[in-house]
Amino acid sequence: MSSRVQTSDLAVLARLVELAGRDVVDVGCGGGGLVRELTARGARVVGVAISDEQLAPAIAHDAGSDARYLVGRAQALPLEDASADVVVFMRSLHHVPTADLMRSLREARRVLQPDGIAYVAEPLAEGDFFALTSLVEDELEARTAVQAALGEPSRAGLHRALTVDYDVRVRIADHHALRHRMVSVDPERAAIFDARERELAEAFEGLGEAGDQPGERCFVAPMRAEVLRLRPS
């Protein structure tokens, strides 16, 4: 049984970082859910994704907020020097090629104001949800590489101000919902999922615990949040 508090990614971010009235960059913004949440909390948000195609869902669901969306990569952010108060990597840094992890952290430092914060929340390579999803894509190496990079923040001109470990409870309605969740992140996973469908169905039923609704399963996803600040000159 984990001793970590069970909460949500947004709750931890909001507790650790002042957001209202701040210029915030969401690197790897995906469908824009975090952009919308941060905008609702009074932040001025820029969502960054690697292509117009990846930005399309975020823009489609934006509903006319003042958020901006830019095409760019973590290792080459399309932003001016010292233009942001907070740079957020919410479950996105492990998707950056290992060779570019430190460069991405240096980019965060570059665009931050002197008193700014780089906030990194990453899933750890443990827990029943990791065991389940590893059947489709084993991210052990990528997640390990991220933690190694975060263990040396001085190489990016940053220093660790705070580290918080926590658990997120992941609710999945059924085996088909699991497929949708995984394939929506990376369509190339569809063929792997389908080839291992029976094994995944058995793992889905055997891991985690029953949810409140028929067929629903709940899993624990251990997370680690890092608050990084610029190193003093």
N, C-alpha and C positions, 0 to 999 in steps of 0.2 A: 504494500500500500504506500503510495507516494505521500511524503510529508509536505510537498509543495502546495501552495494555495491554488485552488481551481478558480479560474477567472477567464476573462476574454482579452484578446490582444489589445483592443481599443481601450479597455479599462486600465490596463497597465500603462499604456502610452500616455493616456490622459492624466494618470496619477504622477508619472515621473517627469512629464514635460509640459510646460506652460504653452498653450496653443492659441488662445484667443489673441487676436491682433498681431500674430506672428506670420512671417513669410515662410511657408513650409513647402518643401519639395518631397513628393512621394515618388521614389524611384522604383520603377516596375509596377505601375499603378493598376495594371490588369483591367478589370471591369469598372474601376472607378469607385468602388464602395468606400474605400478609406478616404478618398478625395472628398466625397459627399459628406461623410461623417465629420471630417475636420473642418470643412467649410461651414457646416451647421454649428460648429463650436466656435466660429468666429475667426478662423484662420484664413489667410490668403494663400491658396494652394495652387501649386503647379504639379500636374501629373505627368510623368515621363514614362514612355513605353518605346519599344524598339522599332515600331512601324505604324503606319496609318491604320493598317488592318487591326493591330492589337489595341489601338486607341479608339476604334470605332464604337465598341460597346460602351465604353466610358462616356464618350461624347453623347451617344444616343440616350443614355439614362441620366444625363446631367441636369435636365429640367431648368436650364437657364441660369445657373449659378454664375458667380464671378470667377470660378476656377478656370485656369488655363491648362491646355494640354499640348505637350511638345514631343516630337519624335527625337529620341536620343538613347544613348546607352550609359550604363553606370560608369563605365570607364572613360566616357567623353561626354559629360553632361552639357546640354545646350544652354548654359546659363553663364552670366557674367561672374567675375570674381566677387567675393564678399556680397552676394546678392540675396542670401537666405539666412534666416534665423535657425531653421531646423531642417535637416535632411533626414528623411525616413527611409530605411530599407525594411519593409515589413514582409518577411518571408521571401525576400527577393534576392538576397545576396548570394545564396547557394546556386542560383541559376546563372551567375556570372562565371565564365571560364576561370579555372583555378589560377592560371597564369596572370589573370587581370584583377584578382581580388584586391591586392594592395594598391594598384592603380585606381581602382574604384573608390577606395577609402581616401586616397589622396585627392581625388576629384571632389569628394564630399568636403574635405578640408578647404579646398580652393574656393568653393562657392559659399562657404560659411562666413558670416560676420565674426569678428574676433571673439565675441561672447556666445557664439552659436553652439549648437548641439548636433552631433550625428547620432541618430537613434537606430539601432540594429536589433530586430527581433527575428530569431532564427529557430526553426525546429531542431531539436536534438535527435541524434541517431539512437533512439531508444523508445520503448513503449509499444503497446499493442497496435496502435495505428501505423507506426513506422513498420512493424512486422508485416502488416497487411499490405501497405502500399509498396513495400519493397518487392513484392511478387510481380509488380508491373515495372517499376523502375527503382533500382537499388541506388539510393542517394548517399550511401555511407561515405564514400570517398569525398563527395562534394561537401557534405555537412561537416566532415572532419576537417577539411581544408579551410572552411570558413572559420571554425573555432580556432584553428592554428593562426590564421591571419589576425583575428580579433585578439589573440594573445600577445601580439606584438604591435599594438597601435602606434607606438613611437615611430615605427618605420613610415607611417603615413602622416606624421606630425600631429598625432592625437594622443590623448591619454584617457584611460578608463576612469570615469567619475563614479560609476555605479553599475552593478550587475545584479539582475533579478531573475531567478528561475521560477517558473510557474507552469501550471498545467492548463490546457484548454480541453474541454469536453467536446468531442466531435460527434454530432448526431447525424446518422445516415438512415434514410427511410427504408432502403432495401438495397439488394445487390445491384439493381439497375441504376439507382441513384449514385452508387459508388462509381459505376462506370462513367456516368455523366460528369461527376466531379473530377475524375482523373483525366478524362479525355478532353474536357473543356480547357484545361490548362495546357495540354500538349496533344494535338490531334494524332500525332504519330504513336501515341500510346494505345490507340484503338486496336490495332492488329495484335499487339502483345496481350492486351486484356482479353480479347476474344479467343486467342489461342490457349489461354490459361483459365478460361471461364469457370470450369468445374473446380479447379484448385482454389480459385478466388472465392467462389461461392461457399466452399467448405471452410475456408479461413474466415470469411465474413461471419459465419455462424459460430465458429469456434473461438474467436477472439472477442474482446470487449465484453459488453453485458447488454442484456435486453433493455430497450428503451420503453417509453410510455405507450407508443403506438404499436399495433401489430406489425411484426416484421422489422421494426426499427432496431438498430444496434448502436451502442454508444461506445466510443473509444477515447482513450487518453492520449493527448499529443503533448509531450513535454517541450517547453519552450525556454529560451534564454534571451533576455533583453539586456542590451548594453547601451549605456549612456556615455558617449565619448565627447570630449571637449578638445579644443585646440591646445596644444602644448604651449606653455609660456615661451616667449622668444629668449 
